[in-house]
Amino acid sequence: EILCRAFTALWNLLDCEDNMHIFMDQQGLELAVQVVRQRQHDCDLISLVWGCLFLLLLKSPDASLREKLIEMSTIEVLLESLKTQYKSQKFCEKAFELILRFSIGGAVRISMSQGVPLLLLGMKEHPKNERVIAAACGSIWNLAMHDCCRAILMEHHVVANLTEAMSAYPHNTVIQFRAITALFKLSTSIADEIVSAGGIKCMTQACVNHCHDAYLVANVLGTLWNIAMVGDANRLIVGQHMGDILTSIETHHKNEDVQHRGSTLLFHLFQNTRNRQSFVCRAVCSDADLGLRVLFKLINHLCSEDLSDTHSETIYLCLTC
């Protein structure tokens, strides 16, 4: 009871920057981690403690506090807490937000401490909690940036979890962007798994629902490009969404990533005869001129005086198409 009241008071006090420095100078971080180690089965207490550490990270102006906590083996202690308390929705919210922040700089330690199966366990336990799902997708994205972590993610077949999250929350921009970016980072290794998990449909639908987000569209095009490179069967499947692909490229034809990834995707898709036919087919898009119009928009924009030299590869791809 004393500890609960003490950390409740700290929660309110740590909102002040001066109090944050006093807390850290008086070995408050070490005390907090020690309390969690000793009271892992007290969900209310450790939720308060982790809440205080989360507040500190939010208020911290740089990465030094996060790095110090990582050095203190805080990630390992947090994951031990999650093993015990993953059924608690409120605890999972705090724990997953912390994992998301630790995944920048601590991704390898998370993956080596059974962090991936715990993330997937939390997603399965709380599928209707958007905060849990969003934080999990963001953490998977950050883990996917590292080669050794990607191998572990692939072992646990995270693609199915990402596509399920996208299907469950089609209008949540944060979840869509984080899941798509994670798939983009994984797609060079597991393109076929993304196809079998319904990832292509989820991604092209995201382009429709979030058509004004150029970064999201660019990452979808990059993922589809990686999938289309694998084989003709994949090119044919991706080509079934030609209309949405062309509309997305047209909407953001001035975005450099969309230009390059979109034109490269079309270059690979056009290696399939049916895709070339779909490019100008009203059955795929009611506007039969859309395909050529998109290519000419790209070429005209890229050939403008100030861009032609730096975008020669993209222009070449458009002309080849």
N, C-alpha and C positions, 0 to 999 in steps of 0.2 A: 504493500500500500504506500509506503514511504517513497519507493522508487517511482511508482506510477504518478504520484503527486509531484515529485521532483521533476520528472521529464515533461509533465504537463506544463509546469511553470517554465521550464526551459523552452518549450515550444513557443510560448508567448514572448519570452525574453529575447530569443535569437532573431527576432524580426529587426532588431536594432544592430547596426554594424559594429558599434563599440562592444556590445555584449558578445557578438560572434568572436571577436578577437580575444576577449577575456576568456571565453569558453575554451578556445583552442590553446591559449597560452597556459591555462591551468590543467592541461592534459584531459580536457573534456572528451576529445575524440577517443583516446585510449580507454577512458572509463566507459563510454558508450558501447564500444565494441566488447569490452569485458563483460558488461551487463548482459548483452545479447548472448554471448558464449555460454553464460551460466544459466540463462532463463529461456532457452529456445522453445520450451513448451508453453510459455506464458504469452499467448497471442496478443492480448491487449497491451502488455508492457513493451514487448519488442516492436509492436507497431508504432508505439509512441517514440521509441528510440530511433527506429529507422526514419520516422517522420522528421525528427530533428535533424538527422544527417542529410536527408533530402532537402530540407529547408536551407541548410548551410550550402549545399551544392548549388541551389538555385541562386543564392545571394552572392556566391563567390565570383569575383570579377575575372578570374583566369583559371587555368587548368591545374594550378599548384595544389589546391585542396584535393581534387580528384586523384592526382598522382600520389599524394601522401596517403590517402585512404587505400589506394591500390597496393602501395608498399606495405601497409599494415595488414594485408591479407583480408581486407574487408569484403572483397568479392566472395571469397571462400566461405566466410561467416554468413553472408547474405544468402548464398545458395543453400547452406545448411538450414537456415531459417525457412526457406521456401520448401525444402523437402518435408518439413514438419507441418507447415501452415498453408500449403497450396490450396486447400479447400476453402479458405477464408477469402471471400471476394475483396474485402477492403484491404486485407494484407497483400493480396496479389497485385492490387493497383499500385501500392507504394513500392513493393519489391520490383515490379516490372519497370516502373519509372526509373528506379535506381539502376537496374541492369542496363537500361537504355543509355543512361549517362556513363556508366562504367564501360560500356561496349566501345566507347571512343577512348582508346588508350589501354583498355584491358580486355580486348576481344579474345586474345589467345588464352588468357587465364580463365575466362568464362567458359570457353569451349573445352578446355582441359579439365575443368572441374564439374563436368556433367551439366553445364548450363543449358545446352541445347535441348536435351530431353525434358528438363524442367520447364523451359519456355513452352515447349509443345504440350506438356502436361497442363500447364496453366491455361493455355488456349483452349484445350479440350474441356477443361473443368468449367471455364467461364466464357462460353462462346457468345453470350449476349452482352458482355461488358466491353464497350467500345474502347475504353481506356486501356484495358488489358490487351486487347487485340492490336491496337495501334502501337503500343509500346513494344509488344513482341515482334511485330513486323519491322519496326525500326531497328531493334536489336539484331534481328536476322540479317537485315541489310548491312549493318556495320560489321557483323561477323563475316559476311560474304566477301568483304574487301580483302580478306587474308587467305592465302592459299591453304594453310593447314586447317583453318576453320571451315573453308568450303568443303574439304573432304569430309569433315564430321557432319556438316549440314546435309551433304548428299547421302551419307550413311543412314540418316534418320528421315530421309524422304520428306524434307520440309516443303517441297513444291505443293503437295496436296494441301497442307495447312495454309499456305499463302493463297492458293486459288479459292479455298473455302472461305477465307476471310474476305477476299474480294467479292465473292458471290453474295456473302451475307451483308456486306456494307457497300453497295455499289455507289452510293452518293457521298460517302465519307472520303473527302479528298486526301486526308492524311494517310488513312489506311491504304487507299489505292496507290498513292505515290510511293509509299514505303515498300509495299508488297511488290509493285512493278519494278522498282529499282533493285530489290533483292533478286528478283527473277532475272533481271538484266545481267547482274554480276554472276549468276549461276548458269546462265543459258549456254555459255560456250562448252560446258561440260555435260549438261543433262537436258539437251534440247528435246529429245524424244519424250522424256518424263513430263516436261511442260505440256507437250502436245496431248499426251494421254490423260493428263489431269484437267484438261479443258482450259488450259492457260491462254490459248490464242483467243478464244471467245471472250474470256474475262477481260483481256487486255484491249481488244478492239472495242468492247462495250465501254470500257473506261475512257477511251478516246472520244466516244460519243457523249458520255455523261459529263466529262470534264474537258470539253473541247477547247476551252480558253487557257488551259494550263500547258504552255509550250514545253516545259521541262518534263512533264508526265508524258506528253505525246512523243517527245524525242526518245525517252527511255523505252517506250513501247516499240517504236520503230527499230531501235537498236536490238531489242530482244528478238523481234520478228526476223531481223536480218540474220542474227546468229542461228535461229531455228532453220531459216531457209537455206543456209549454207550446208546443212547436214545431208540433204538428199532430195530427190525429185518428189518423193511422196510428201515430204514436209512443205516443199514449195507449192504443191497443189493445194494442200490444206490451208496454208496462209493466203494463197491467192483467192480463196473463196470469200475473203473479206476485202477484196480489192476496192470496193466502193468507199468503205470507211477509211481505208489507208489513204486513198487519194484525197478525200475530203480533209483529213487531218493534215496532210502535207500542204494542201492549198491554204488552209487557215493560217499556218505558221511558216509560209514559204520564205519569210525573211529571217527566220531563226537559223543560225549556222548549224547547230546539231541536227535539226529537222532536215535541213538541206542535204547534209552529207549522209545521214543514216537513211533518210527516205529514198534518195537516189540510189544508194547502194542496195537497199532492199529491193527496189524495182528492178535493178540490174540482175539480181539473183532470181527474182520471180520470173523474169522474162526468158529464162532458160527453159521454161516449160511452155509448150505450144498453147495449151488451154489458157494459161495466164495471159498470154499475149492477146488471145481472142477476147478474154474477159475485160481487158483494158479498154476496149471500145464497144462493150456489149451492154445494151439497155437492160438485160436481165440482171446484171450486177449493179448497175447504177442507172437511174432514169435519165441522167444527163450523159449521153453517149460521147459528148465532147470533153467531159471532165478530165480524162486522162491526158490528152494532148494539151489541154489548157494548163494543167498543172506543170507539165514539163516545160512549156513555153514560159510560164511565169517564173519558174526557177532559172531557166537559161537567161531570160531578159534581166532578171534581178542580178544574177551572178556576173553577167557580162557588162554591168555598169562600170564606169571608168575606174572607180575606186576599189572594186572588188575582184576584177578579172584575174589578176595575177595570183592572188591568194586562194582562189577557189577553182583553180584549173582542173583538179581531179574530179570535183563534183560536176563541173561543166562537161567533162569528158564522159562521165557516167550517164548524164542526162542525154547527151548526143548519141551515145551507144544504144540507150533504150529507144 
